[in-house]
Amino acid sequence: MSHSDEQLQSLLETLEECRRALNEMNSRESAELLSIVILDVRMKLKGIDSADLKALCDEMLRNAGSEPPPSSKQTQDQPRRPLLRVVK
């Protein structure tokens, strides 16, 4: 692991701790924004560029458009299901 990768890994761990703290404080919007930063750092660590991410999103949207809408009704109290999941 290179020195810059080690720095990114350390930064990633700190960001994840901050996100957990925000979730515990019920600061959901801030935690979600931090999740985007965490995704960006993970992409750098794995060598994934924004073109790859865009291609993935486009494919997921194409697949989502071909699926029938869910039959259950969601209320505002229920959390929405994310289109992307961050995988370690």
PyMOL Python script that loads the backbone (N, CA, C, O; Angstrom):
from pymol import cmd

cmd.read_pdbstr("""\
ATOM      1  N   MET A   1       0.847  -1.168   0.000  1.00  0.00           N
ATOM      2  CA  MET A   1       0.000   0.000   0.000  1.00  0.00           C
ATOM      3  C   MET A   1       0.900   1.241   0.000  1.00  0.00           C
ATOM      4  O   MET A   1       1.807   1.345   0.826  1.00  0.00           O
ATOM      5  N   SER A   2       0.658   2.168  -0.910  1.00  0.00           N
ATOM      6  CA  SER A   2       1.480   3.369  -0.990  1.00  0.00           C
ATOM      7  C   SER A   2       1.145   4.332   0.150  1.00  0.00           C
ATOM      8  O   SER A   2       0.135   4.187   0.839  1.00  0.00           O
ATOM      9  N   HIS A   3       2.015   5.306   0.321  1.00  0.00           N
ATOM     10  CA  HIS A   3       1.809   6.286   1.392  1.00  0.00           C
ATOM     11  C   HIS A   3       0.503   7.057   1.184  1.00  0.00           C
ATOM     12  O   HIS A   3      -0.230   7.304   2.142  1.00  0.00           O
ATOM     13  N   SER A   4       0.211   7.436  -0.059  1.00  0.00           N
ATOM     14  CA  SER A   4      -1.029   8.182  -0.312  1.00  0.00           C
ATOM     15  C   SER A   4      -2.256   7.302  -0.067  1.00  0.00           C
ATOM     16  O   SER A   4      -3.285   7.792   0.398  1.00  0.00           O
ATOM     17  N   ASP A   5      -2.155   6.006  -0.377  1.00  0.00           N
ATOM     18  CA  ASP A   5      -3.263   5.086  -0.089  1.00  0.00           C
ATOM     19  C   ASP A   5      -3.472   4.939   1.416  1.00  0.00           C
ATOM     20  O   ASP A   5      -4.605   4.863   1.892  1.00  0.00           O
ATOM     21  N   GLU A   6      -2.367   4.901   2.156  1.00  0.00           N
ATOM     22  CA  GLU A   6      -2.473   4.823   3.611  1.00  0.00           C
ATOM     23  C   GLU A   6      -3.147   6.074   4.173  1.00  0.00           C
ATOM     24  O   GLU A   6      -3.956   5.992   5.097  1.00  0.00           O
ATOM     25  N   GLN A   7      -2.804   7.231   3.607  1.00  0.00           N
ATOM     26  CA  GLN A   7      -3.430   8.478   4.046  1.00  0.00           C
ATOM     27  C   GLN A   7      -4.926   8.471   3.724  1.00  0.00           C
ATOM     28  O   GLN A   7      -5.748   8.875   4.546  1.00  0.00           O
ATOM     29  N   LEU A   8      -5.267   8.009   2.524  1.00  0.00           N
ATOM     30  CA  LEU A   8      -6.679   7.932   2.151  1.00  0.00           C
ATOM     31  C   LEU A   8      -7.437   6.960   3.046  1.00  0.00           C
ATOM     32  O   LEU A   8      -8.576   7.229   3.430  1.00  0.00           O
ATOM     33  N   GLN A   9      -6.813   5.832   3.380  1.00  0.00           N
ATOM     34  CA  GLN A   9      -7.453   4.849   4.252  1.00  0.00           C
ATOM     35  C   GLN A   9      -7.699   5.441   5.635  1.00  0.00           C
ATOM     36  O   GLN A   9      -8.764   5.237   6.217  1.00  0.00           O
ATOM     37  N   SER A  10      -6.730   6.165   6.158  1.00  0.00           N
ATOM     38  CA  SER A  10      -6.873   6.814   7.457  1.00  0.00           C
ATOM     39  C   SER A  10      -7.985   7.860   7.407  1.00  0.00           C
ATOM     40  O   SER A  10      -8.802   7.960   8.322  1.00  0.00           O
ATOM     41  N   LEU A  11      -8.003   8.632   6.332  1.00  0.00           N
ATOM     42  CA  LEU A  11      -9.049   9.647   6.148  1.00  0.00           C
ATOM     43  C   LEU A  11     -10.425   8.985   6.069  1.00  0.00           C
ATOM     44  O   LEU A  11     -11.394   9.476   6.648  1.00  0.00           O
ATOM     45  N   LEU A  12     -10.497   7.876   5.354  1.00  0.00           N
ATOM     46  CA  LEU A  12     -11.756   7.148   5.215  1.00  0.00           C
ATOM     47  C   LEU A  12     -12.284   6.689   6.572  1.00  0.00           C
ATOM     48  O   LEU A  12     -13.474   6.822   6.855  1.00  0.00           O
ATOM     49  N   GLU A  13     -11.412   6.159   7.397  1.00  0.00           N
ATOM     50  CA  GLU A  13     -11.822   5.710   8.733  1.00  0.00           C
ATOM     51  C   GLU A  13     -12.352   6.880   9.564  1.00  0.00           C
ATOM     52  O   GLU A  13     -13.346   6.738  10.275  1.00  0.00           O
ATOM     53  N   THR A  14     -11.690   8.028   9.475  1.00  0.00           N
ATOM     54  CA  THR A  14     -12.142   9.216  10.207  1.00  0.00           C
ATOM     55  C   THR A  14     -13.501   9.688   9.700  1.00  0.00           C
ATOM     56  O   THR A  14     -14.378  10.034  10.492  1.00  0.00           O
ATOM     57  N   LEU A  15     -13.672   9.702   8.383  1.00  0.00           N
ATOM     58  CA  LEU A  15     -14.950  10.130   7.805  1.00  0.00           C
ATOM     59  C   LEU A  15     -16.089   9.198   8.226  1.00  0.00           C
ATOM     60  O   LEU A  15     -17.199   9.652   8.506  1.00  0.00           O
ATOM     61  N   GLU A  16     -15.807   7.900   8.267  1.00  0.00           N
ATOM     62  CA  GLU A  16     -16.839   6.944   8.683  1.00  0.00           C
ATOM     63  C   GLU A  16     -17.218   7.138  10.147  1.00  0.00           C
ATOM     64  O   GLU A  16     -18.384   6.991  10.514  1.00  0.00           O
ATOM     65  N   GLU A  17     -16.235   7.466  10.980  1.00  0.00           N
ATOM     66  CA  GLU A  17     -16.538   7.763  12.384  1.00  0.00           C
ATOM     67  C   GLU A  17     -17.427   9.007  12.491  1.00  0.00           C
ATOM     68  O   GLU A  17     -18.376   9.041  13.273  1.00  0.00           O
ATOM     69  N   CYS A  18     -17.106  10.012  11.700  1.00  0.00           N
ATOM     70  CA  CYS A  18     -17.910  11.243  11.701  1.00  0.00           C
ATOM     71  C   CYS A  18     -19.339  10.963  11.235  1.00  0.00           C
ATOM     72  O   CYS A  18     -20.297  11.505  11.786  1.00  0.00           O
ATOM     73  N   ARG A  19     -19.472  10.113  10.220  1.00  0.00           N
ATOM     74  CA  ARG A  19     -20.812   9.782   9.734  1.00  0.00           C
ATOM     75  C   ARG A  19     -21.617   9.048  10.799  1.00  0.00           C
ATOM     76  O   ARG A  19     -22.806   9.313  10.979  1.00  0.00           O
ATOM     77  N   ARG A  20     -20.964   8.119  11.509  1.00  0.00           N
ATOM     78  CA  ARG A  20     -21.657   7.419  12.606  1.00  0.00           C
ATOM     79  C   ARG A  20     -22.120   8.404  13.671  1.00  0.00           C
ATOM     80  O   ARG A  20     -23.240   8.300  14.171  1.00  0.00           O
ATOM     81  N   ALA A  21     -21.263   9.359  14.018  1.00  0.00           N
ATOM     82  CA  ALA A  21     -21.617  10.355  15.031  1.00  0.00           C
ATOM     83  C   ALA A  21     -22.794  11.209  14.554  1.00  0.00           C
ATOM     84  O   ALA A  21     -23.693  11.520  15.336  1.00  0.00           O
ATOM     85  N   LEU A  22     -22.789  11.580  13.295  1.00  0.00           N
ATOM     86  CA  LEU A  22     -23.905  12.373  12.753  1.00  0.00           C
ATOM     87  C   LEU A  22     -25.203  11.574  12.783  1.00  0.00           C
ATOM     88  O   LEU A  22     -26.260  12.117  13.102  1.00  0.00           O
ATOM     89  N   ASN A  23     -25.127  10.300  12.456  1.00  0.00           N
ATOM     90  CA  ASN A  23     -26.326   9.459  12.510  1.00  0.00           C
ATOM     91  C   ASN A  23     -26.850   9.335  13.932  1.00  0.00           C
ATOM     92  O   ASN A  23     -28.059   9.361  14.160  1.00  0.00           O
ATOM     93  N   GLU A  24     -25.932   9.200  14.890  1.00  0.00           N
ATOM     94  CA  GLU A  24     -26.346   9.107  16.290  1.00  0.00           C
ATOM     95  C   GLU A  24     -27.001  10.395  16.773  1.00  0.00           C
ATOM     96  O   GLU A  24     -27.854  10.370  17.661  1.00  0.00           O
ATOM     97  N   MET A  25     -26.598  11.522  16.183  1.00  0.00           N
ATOM     98  CA  MET A  25     -27.172  12.820  16.549  1.00  0.00           C
ATOM     99  C   MET A  25     -28.417  13.143  15.713  1.00  0.00           C
ATOM    100  O   MET A  25     -28.946  14.252  15.776  1.00  0.00           O
ATOM    101  N   ASN A  26     -28.878  12.154  14.925  1.00  0.00           N
ATOM    102  CA  ASN A  26     -30.033  12.328  14.045  1.00  0.00           C
ATOM    103  C   ASN A  26     -29.851  13.461  13.039  1.00  0.00           C
ATOM    104  O   ASN A  26     -30.801  14.170  12.706  1.00  0.00           O
ATOM    105  N   SER A  27     -28.631  13.621  12.566  1.00  0.00           N
ATOM    106  CA  SER A  27     -28.329  14.587  11.505  1.00  0.00           C
ATOM    107  C   SER A  27     -28.231  13.827  10.186  1.00  0.00           C
ATOM    108  O   SER A  27     -27.162  13.716   9.585  1.00  0.00           O
ATOM    109  N   ARG A  28     -29.359  13.318   9.766  1.00  0.00           N
ATOM    110  CA  ARG A  28     -29.393  12.419   8.617  1.00  0.00           C
ATOM    111  C   ARG A  28     -28.896  13.071   7.332  1.00  0.00           C
ATOM    112  O   ARG A  28     -28.137  12.461   6.578  1.00  0.00           O
ATOM    113  N   GLU A  29     -29.321  14.313   7.078  1.00  0.00           N
ATOM    114  CA  GLU A  29     -28.899  14.974   5.839  1.00  0.00           C
ATOM    115  C   GLU A  29     -27.390  15.170   5.793  1.00  0.00           C
ATOM    116  O   GLU A  29     -26.758  14.946   4.761  1.00  0.00           O
ATOM    117  N   SER A  30     -26.818  15.587   6.914  1.00  0.00           N
ATOM    118  CA  SER A  30     -25.359  15.767   6.974  1.00  0.00           C
ATOM    119  C   SER A  30     -24.651  14.429   6.797  1.00  0.00           C
ATOM    120  O   SER A  30     -23.635  14.354   6.106  1.00  0.00           O
ATOM    121  N   ALA A  31     -25.171  13.386   7.405  1.00  0.00           N
ATOM    122  CA  ALA A  31     -24.579  12.058   7.270  1.00  0.00           C
ATOM    123  C   ALA A  31     -24.656  11.582   5.820  1.00  0.00           C
ATOM    124  O   ALA A  31     -23.720  10.951   5.329  1.00  0.00           O
ATOM    125  N   GLU A  32     -25.749  11.873   5.137  1.00  0.00           N
ATOM    126  CA  GLU A  32     -25.875  11.475   3.732  1.00  0.00           C
ATOM    127  C   GLU A  32     -24.887  12.239   2.854  1.00  0.00           C
ATOM    128  O   GLU A  32     -24.316  11.673   1.922  1.00  0.00           O
ATOM    129  N   LEU A  33     -24.687  13.519   3.150  1.00  0.00           N
ATOM    130  CA  LEU A  33     -23.696  14.287   2.394  1.00  0.00           C
ATOM    131  C   LEU A  33     -22.293  13.728   2.614  1.00  0.00           C
ATOM    132  O   LEU A  33     -21.496  13.634   1.680  1.00  0.00           O
ATOM    133  N   LEU A  34     -22.008  13.364   3.839  1.00  0.00           N
ATOM    134  CA  LEU A  34     -20.708  12.780   4.148  1.00  0.00           C
ATOM    135  C   LEU A  34     -20.539  11.432   3.450  1.00  0.00           C
ATOM    136  O   LEU A  34     -19.419  11.055   3.104  1.00  0.00           O
ATOM    137  N   SER A  35     -21.619  10.714   3.242  1.00  0.00           N
ATOM    138  CA  SER A  35     -21.561   9.435   2.523  1.00  0.00           C
ATOM    139  C   SER A  35     -21.056   9.631   1.099  1.00  0.00           C
ATOM    140  O   SER A  35     -20.377   8.762   0.553  1.00  0.00           O
ATOM    141  N   ILE A  36     -21.384  10.762   0.501  1.00  0.00           N
ATOM    142  CA  ILE A  36     -20.905  11.052  -0.856  1.00  0.00           C
ATOM    143  C   ILE A  36     -19.389  11.238  -0.846  1.00  0.00           C
ATOM    144  O   ILE A  36     -18.692  10.762  -1.742  1.00  0.00           O
ATOM    145  N   VAL A  37     -18.888  11.930   0.166  1.00  0.00           N
ATOM    146  CA  VAL A  37     -17.448  12.123   0.305  1.00  0.00           C
ATOM    147  C   VAL A  37     -16.766  10.776   0.534  1.00  0.00           C
ATOM    148  O   VAL A  37     -15.710  10.504  -0.038  1.00  0.00           O
ATOM    149  N   ILE A  38     -17.368   9.944   1.365  1.00  0.00           N
ATOM    150  CA  ILE A  38     -16.815   8.613   1.635  1.00  0.00           C
ATOM    151  C   ILE A  38     -16.764   7.790   0.348  1.00  0.00           C
ATOM    152  O   ILE A  38     -15.783   7.093   0.088  1.00  0.00           O
ATOM    153  N   LEU A  39     -17.808   7.872  -0.443  1.00  0.00           N
ATOM    154  CA  LEU A  39     -17.817   7.161  -1.727  1.00  0.00           C
ATOM    155  C   LEU A  39     -16.679   7.646  -2.616  1.00  0.00           C
ATOM    156  O   LEU A  39     -16.002   6.837  -3.251  1.00  0.00           O
ATOM    157  N   ASP A  40     -16.463   8.947  -2.667  1.00  0.00           N
ATOM    158  CA  ASP A  40     -15.397   9.515  -3.487  1.00  0.00           C
ATOM    159  C   ASP A  40     -14.024   8.997  -3.040  1.00  0.00           C
ATOM    160  O   ASP A  40     -13.194   8.637  -3.874  1.00  0.00           O
ATOM    161  N   VAL A  41     -13.792   8.961  -1.739  1.00  0.00           N
ATOM    162  CA  VAL A  41     -12.512   8.467  -1.224  1.00  0.00           C
ATOM    163  C   VAL A  41     -12.351   6.978  -1.536  1.00  0.00           C
ATOM    164  O   VAL A  41     -11.265   6.544  -1.922  1.00  0.00           O
ATOM    165  N   ARG A  42     -13.408   6.198  -1.375  1.00  0.00           N
ATOM    166  CA  ARG A  42     -13.335   4.765  -1.695  1.00  0.00           C
ATOM    167  C   ARG A  42     -13.038   4.540  -3.175  1.00  0.00           C
ATOM    168  O   ARG A  42     -12.270   3.649  -3.539  1.00  0.00           O
ATOM    169  N   MET A  43     -13.661   5.364  -4.025  1.00  0.00           N
ATOM    170  CA  MET A  43     -13.406   5.247  -5.462  1.00  0.00           C
ATOM    171  C   MET A  43     -11.931   5.507  -5.765  1.00  0.00           C
ATOM    172  O   MET A  43     -11.326   4.801  -6.572  1.00  0.00           O
ATOM    173  N   LYS A  44     -11.355   6.518  -5.119  1.00  0.00           N
ATOM    174  CA  LYS A  44      -9.926   6.804  -5.324  1.00  0.00           C
ATOM    175  C   LYS A  44      -9.070   5.617  -4.872  1.00  0.00           C
ATOM    176  O   LYS A  44      -8.117   5.241  -5.555  1.00  0.00           O
ATOM    177  N   LEU A  45      -9.407   5.036  -3.739  1.00  0.00           N
ATOM    178  CA  LEU A  45      -8.643   3.893  -3.234  1.00  0.00           C
ATOM    179  C   LEU A  45      -8.714   2.701  -4.175  1.00  0.00           C
ATOM    180  O   LEU A  45      -7.728   1.982  -4.340  1.00  0.00           O
ATOM    181  N   LYS A  46      -9.869   2.486  -4.793  1.00  0.00           N
ATOM    182  CA  LYS A  46     -10.071   1.326  -5.665  1.00  0.00           C
ATOM    183  C   LYS A  46      -9.736   1.608  -7.130  1.00  0.00           C
ATOM    184  O   LYS A  46      -9.801   0.712  -7.971  1.00  0.00           O
ATOM    185  N   GLY A  47      -9.375   2.867  -7.431  1.00  0.00           N
ATOM    186  CA  GLY A  47      -9.032   3.211  -8.809  1.00  0.00           C
ATOM    187  C   GLY A  47     -10.227   3.303  -9.736  1.00  0.00           C
ATOM    188  O   GLY A  47     -10.111   3.025 -10.929  1.00  0.00           O
ATOM    189  N   ILE A  48     -11.362   3.685  -9.206  1.00  0.00           N
ATOM    190  CA  ILE A  48     -12.581   3.826 -10.004  1.00  0.00           C
ATOM    191  C   ILE A  48     -12.763   5.306 -10.319  1.00  0.00           C
ATOM    192  O   ILE A  48     -12.783   6.138  -9.412  1.00  0.00           O
ATOM    193  N   ASP A  49     -12.895   5.636 -11.599  1.00  0.00           N
ATOM    194  CA  ASP A  49     -13.071   7.048 -11.937  1.00  0.00           C
ATOM    195  C   ASP A  49     -14.546   7.391 -12.121  1.00  0.00           C
ATOM    196  O   ASP A  49     -15.405   6.508 -12.118  1.00  0.00           O
ATOM    197  N   SER A  50     -14.826   8.667 -12.280  1.00  0.00           N
ATOM    198  CA  SER A  50     -16.215   9.118 -12.351  1.00  0.00           C
ATOM    199  C   SER A  50     -16.926   8.587 -13.599  1.00  0.00           C
ATOM    200  O   SER A  50     -18.147   8.426 -13.582  1.00  0.00           O
ATOM    201  N   ALA A  51     -16.196   8.314 -14.673  1.00  0.00           N
ATOM    202  CA  ALA A  51     -16.819   7.746 -15.870  1.00  0.00           C
ATOM    203  C   ALA A  51     -17.353   6.340 -15.579  1.00  0.00           C
ATOM    204  O   ALA A  51     -18.432   5.974 -16.046  1.00  0.00           O
ATOM    205  N   ASP A  52     -16.598   5.557 -14.810  1.00  0.00           N
ATOM    206  CA  ASP A  52     -17.062   4.220 -14.415  1.00  0.00           C
ATOM    207  C   ASP A  52     -18.321   4.307 -13.562  1.00  0.00           C
ATOM    208  O   ASP A  52     -19.263   3.537 -13.752  1.00  0.00           O
ATOM    209  N   LEU A  53     -18.331   5.257 -12.614  1.00  0.00           N
ATOM    210  CA  LEU A  53     -19.494   5.428 -11.750  1.00  0.00           C
ATOM    211  C   LEU A  53     -20.705   5.854 -12.567  1.00  0.00           C
ATOM    212  O   LEU A  53     -21.809   5.358 -12.342  1.00  0.00           O
ATOM    213  N   LYS A  54     -20.511   6.772 -13.516  1.00  0.00           N
ATOM    214  CA  LYS A  54     -21.622   7.217 -14.357  1.00  0.00           C
ATOM    215  C   LYS A  54     -22.174   6.059 -15.179  1.00  0.00           C
ATOM    216  O   LYS A  54     -23.389   5.928 -15.323  1.00  0.00           O
ATOM    217  N   ALA A  55     -21.297   5.223 -15.717  1.00  0.00           N
ATOM    218  CA  ALA A  55     -21.740   4.064 -16.489  1.00  0.00           C
ATOM    219  C   ALA A  55     -22.566   3.119 -15.614  1.00  0.00           C
ATOM    220  O   ALA A  55     -23.585   2.588 -16.056  1.00  0.00           O
ATOM    221  N   LEU A  56     -22.123   2.912 -14.373  1.00  0.00           N
ATOM    222  CA  LEU A  56     -22.872   2.065 -13.441  1.00  0.00           C
ATOM    223  C   LEU A  56     -24.251   2.659 -13.161  1.00  0.00           C
ATOM    224  O   LEU A  56     -25.256   1.948 -13.198  1.00  0.00           O
ATOM    225  N   CYS A  57     -24.298   3.953 -12.884  1.00  0.00           N
ATOM    226  CA  CYS A  57     -25.576   4.616 -12.594  1.00  0.00           C
ATOM    227  C   CYS A  57     -26.525   4.541 -13.787  1.00  0.00           C
ATOM    228  O   CYS A  57     -27.715   4.268 -13.626  1.00  0.00           O
ATOM    229  N   ASP A  58     -25.996   4.782 -14.979  1.00  0.00           N
ATOM    230  CA  ASP A  58     -26.822   4.710 -16.188  1.00  0.00           C
ATOM    231  C   ASP A  58     -27.414   3.310 -16.362  1.00  0.00           C
ATOM    232  O   ASP A  58     -28.589   3.160 -16.699  1.00  0.00           O
ATOM    233  N   GLU A  59     -26.594   2.296 -16.131  1.00  0.00           N
ATOM    234  CA  GLU A  59     -27.075   0.910 -16.255  1.00  0.00           C
ATOM    235  C   GLU A  59     -28.141   0.607 -15.209  1.00  0.00           C
ATOM    236  O   GLU A  59     -29.145  -0.042 -15.503  1.00  0.00           O
ATOM    237  N   MET A  60     -27.914   1.082 -13.984  1.00  0.00           N
ATOM    238  CA  MET A  60     -28.898   0.845 -12.921  1.00  0.00           C
ATOM    239  C   MET A  60     -30.221   1.540 -13.237  1.00  0.00           C
ATOM    240  O   MET A  60     -31.291   0.990 -12.977  1.00  0.00           O
ATOM    241  N   LEU A  61     -30.151   2.735 -13.791  1.00  0.00           N
ATOM    242  CA  LEU A  61     -31.377   3.454 -14.150  1.00  0.00           C
ATOM    243  C   LEU A  61     -32.113   2.752 -15.284  1.00  0.00           C
ATOM    244  O   LEU A  61     -33.343   2.699 -15.287  1.00  0.00           O
ATOM    245  N   ARG A  62     -31.371   2.215 -16.243  1.00  0.00           N
ATOM    246  CA  ARG A  62     -32.011   1.459 -17.326  1.00  0.00           C
ATOM    247  C   ARG A  62     -32.729   0.237 -16.760  1.00  0.00           C
ATOM    248  O   ARG A  62     -33.860  -0.058 -17.145  1.00  0.00           O
ATOM    249  N   ASN A  63     -32.069  -0.472 -15.846  1.00  0.00           N
ATOM    250  CA  ASN A  63     -32.671  -1.659 -15.233  1.00  0.00           C
ATOM    251  C   ASN A  63     -33.855  -1.286 -14.352  1.00  0.00           C
ATOM    252  O   ASN A  63     -34.855  -2.003 -14.332  1.00  0.00           O
ATOM    253  N   ALA A  64     -33.760  -0.183 -13.628  1.00  0.00           N
ATOM    254  CA  ALA A  64     -34.852   0.254 -12.756  1.00  0.00           C
ATOM    255  C   ALA A  64     -36.076   0.642 -13.577  1.00  0.00           C
ATOM    256  O   ALA A  64     -37.207   0.463 -13.123  1.00  0.00           O
ATOM    257  N   GLY A  65     -35.867   1.162 -14.762  1.00  0.00           N
ATOM    258  CA  GLY A  65     -36.980   1.550 -15.620  1.00  0.00           C
ATOM    259  C   GLY A  65     -37.738   0.358 -16.170  1.00  0.00           C
ATOM    260  O   GLY A  65     -38.908   0.486 -16.529  1.00  0.00           O
ATOM    261  N   SER A  66     -37.094  -0.799 -16.243  1.00  0.00           N
ATOM    262  CA  SER A  66     -37.756  -1.989 -16.786  1.00  0.00           C
ATOM    263  C   SER A  66     -38.471  -2.804 -15.714  1.00  0.00           C
ATOM    264  O   SER A  66     -39.217  -3.730 -16.030  1.00  0.00           O
ATOM    265  N   GLU A  67     -38.242  -2.457 -14.437  1.00  0.00           N
ATOM    266  CA  GLU A  67     -38.892  -3.185 -13.349  1.00  0.00           C
ATOM    267  C   GLU A  67     -40.258  -2.566 -13.050  1.00  0.00           C
ATOM    268  O   GLU A  67     -40.419  -1.350 -13.153  1.00  0.00           O
ATOM    269  N   PRO A  68     -41.253  -3.398 -12.678  1.00  0.00           N
ATOM    270  CA  PRO A  68     -42.545  -2.840 -12.307  1.00  0.00           C
ATOM    271  C   PRO A  68     -42.437  -2.054 -10.997  1.00  0.00           C
ATOM    272  O   PRO A  68     -41.603  -2.383 -10.153  1.00  0.00           O
ATOM    273  N   PRO A  69     -43.266  -1.023 -10.814  1.00  0.00           N
ATOM    274  CA  PRO A  69     -43.210  -0.251  -9.577  1.00  0.00           C
ATOM    275  C   PRO A  69     -43.572  -1.123  -8.379  1.00  0.00           C
ATOM    276  O   PRO A  69     -44.365  -2.055  -8.515  1.00  0.00           O
ATOM    277  N   PRO A  70     -43.005  -0.838  -7.207  1.00  0.00           N
ATOM    278  CA  PRO A  70     -43.313  -1.647  -6.024  1.00  0.00           C
ATOM    279  C   PRO A  70     -44.780  -1.509  -5.645  1.00  0.00           C
ATOM    280  O   PRO A  70     -45.381  -0.445  -5.792  1.00  0.00           O
ATOM    281  N   SER A  71     -45.346  -2.616  -5.151  1.00  0.00           N
ATOM    282  CA  SER A  71     -46.770  -2.619  -4.825  1.00  0.00           C
ATOM    283  C   SER A  71     -47.061  -1.998  -3.467  1.00  0.00           C
ATOM    284  O   SER A  71     -48.175  -1.532  -3.229  1.00  0.00           O
ATOM    285  N   SER A  72     -46.070  -1.984  -2.568  1.00  0.00           N
ATOM    286  CA  SER A  72     -46.314  -1.422  -1.243  1.00  0.00           C
ATOM    287  C   SER A  72     -46.212   0.096  -1.295  1.00  0.00           C
ATOM    288  O   SER A  72     -45.435   0.657  -2.068  1.00  0.00           O
ATOM    289  N   LYS A  73     -47.013   0.747  -0.457  1.00  0.00           N
ATOM    290  CA  LYS A  73     -46.997   2.204  -0.391  1.00  0.00           C
ATOM    291  C   LYS A  73     -45.983   2.640   0.641  1.00  0.00           C
ATOM    292  O   LYS A  73     -45.922   2.089   1.740  1.00  0.00           O
ATOM    293  N   GLN A  74     -45.180   3.638   0.280  1.00  0.00           N
ATOM    294  CA  GLN A  74     -44.224   4.178   1.231  1.00  0.00           C
ATOM    295  C   GLN A  74     -44.758   5.494   1.764  1.00  0.00           C
ATOM    296  O   GLN A  74     -45.261   6.330   1.013  1.00  0.00           O
ATOM    297  N   THR A  75     -44.642   5.661   3.058  1.00  0.00           N
ATOM    298  CA  THR A  75     -45.027   6.926   3.666  1.00  0.00           C
ATOM    299  C   THR A  75     -43.791   7.769   3.862  1.00  0.00           C
ATOM    300  O   THR A  75     -42.670   7.305   3.657  1.00  0.00           O
ATOM    301  N   GLN A  76     -43.998   9.013   4.262  1.00  0.00           N
ATOM    302  CA  GLN A  76     -42.864   9.898   4.492  1.00  0.00           C
ATOM    303  C   GLN A  76     -42.032   9.434   5.676  1.00  0.00           C
ATOM    304  O   GLN A  76     -40.853   9.775   5.762  1.00  0.00           O
ATOM    305  N   ASP A  77     -42.614   8.666   6.592  1.00  0.00           N
ATOM    306  CA  ASP A  77     -41.889   8.191   7.767  1.00  0.00           C
ATOM    307  C   ASP A  77     -40.914   7.070   7.424  1.00  0.00           C
ATOM    308  O   ASP A  77     -39.940   6.849   8.144  1.00  0.00           O
ATOM    309  N   GLN A  78     -41.169   6.371   6.337  1.00  0.00           N
ATOM    310  CA  GLN A  78     -40.311   5.259   5.968  1.00  0.00           C
ATOM    311  C   GLN A  78     -39.109   5.785   5.190  1.00  0.00           C
ATOM    312  O   GLN A  78     -39.271   6.628   4.307  1.00  0.00           O
ATOM    313  N   PRO A  79     -37.911   5.303   5.501  1.00  0.00           N
ATOM    314  CA  PRO A  79     -36.736   5.741   4.749  1.00  0.00           C
ATOM    315  C   PRO A  79     -36.790   5.204   3.326  1.00  0.00           C
ATOM    316  O   PRO A  79     -37.242   4.084   3.087  1.00  0.00           O
ATOM    317  N   ARG A  80     -36.329   6.005   2.403  1.00  0.00           N
ATOM    318  CA  ARG A  80     -36.330   5.539   1.015  1.00  0.00           C
ATOM    319  C   ARG A  80     -35.144   4.614   0.785  1.00  0.00           C
ATOM    320  O   ARG A  80     -34.111   4.740   1.443  1.00  0.00           O
ATOM    321  N   ARG A  81     -35.291   3.712  -0.126  1.00  0.00           N
ATOM    322  CA  ARG A  81     -34.232   2.753  -0.445  1.00  0.00           C
ATOM    323  C   ARG A  81     -33.225   3.434  -1.368  1.00  0.00           C
ATOM    324  O   ARG A  81     -33.629   3.992  -2.389  1.00  0.00           O
ATOM    325  N   PRO A  82     -31.941   3.412  -1.054  1.00  0.00           N
ATOM    326  CA  PRO A  82     -30.944   4.080  -1.891  1.00  0.00           C
ATOM    327  C   PRO A  82     -30.761   3.358  -3.221  1.00  0.00           C
ATOM    328  O   PRO A  82     -30.868   2.135  -3.299  1.00  0.00           O
ATOM    329  N   LEU A  83     -30.483   4.139  -4.269  1.00  0.00           N
ATOM    330  CA  LEU A  83     -30.204   3.536  -5.574  1.00  0.00           C
ATOM    331  C   LEU A  83     -28.816   2.922  -5.605  1.00  0.00           C
ATOM    332  O   LEU A  83     -28.590   1.909  -6.266  1.00  0.00           O
ATOM    333  N   LEU A  84     -27.875   3.549  -4.874  1.00  0.00           N
ATOM    334  CA  LEU A  84     -26.515   3.034  -4.819  1.00  0.00           C
ATOM    335  C   LEU A  84     -26.195   2.604  -3.394  1.00  0.00           C
ATOM    336  O   LEU A  84     -26.620   3.245  -2.433  1.00  0.00           O
ATOM    337  N   ARG A  85     -25.474   1.558  -3.269  1.00  0.00           N
ATOM    338  CA  ARG A  85     -25.011   1.116  -1.947  1.00  0.00           C
ATOM    339  C   ARG A  85     -23.496   1.166  -1.949  1.00  0.00           C
ATOM    340  O   ARG A  85     -22.851   0.758  -2.915  1.00  0.00           O
ATOM    341  N   VAL A  86     -22.940   1.663  -0.876  1.00  0.00           N
ATOM    342  CA  VAL A  86     -21.502   1.735  -0.729  1.00  0.00           C
ATOM    343  C   VAL A  86     -21.025   0.405  -0.161  1.00  0.00           C
ATOM    344  O   VAL A  86     -21.513  -0.057   0.871  1.00  0.00           O
ATOM    345  N   VAL A  87     -20.074  -0.195  -0.844  1.00  0.00           N
ATOM    346  CA  VAL A  87     -19.568  -1.500  -0.451  1.00  0.00           C
ATOM    347  C   VAL A  87     -18.103  -1.347  -0.060  1.00  0.00           C
ATOM    348  O   VAL A  87     -17.308  -0.744  -0.782  1.00  0.00           O
ATOM    349  N   LYS A  88     -17.766  -1.906   1.094  1.00  0.00           N
ATOM    350  CA  LYS A  88     -16.359  -1.840   1.539  1.00  0.00           C
ATOM    351  C   LYS A  88     -15.527  -2.840   0.801  1.00  0.00           C
ATOM    352  O   LYS A  88     -14.322  -2.935   1.036  1.00  0.00           O
TER     353      LYS A  88
END
""", "prot")
cmd.dss("prot")
cmd.show_as("cartoon", "prot")
cmd.util.cbc("prot")
cmd.orient("prot")
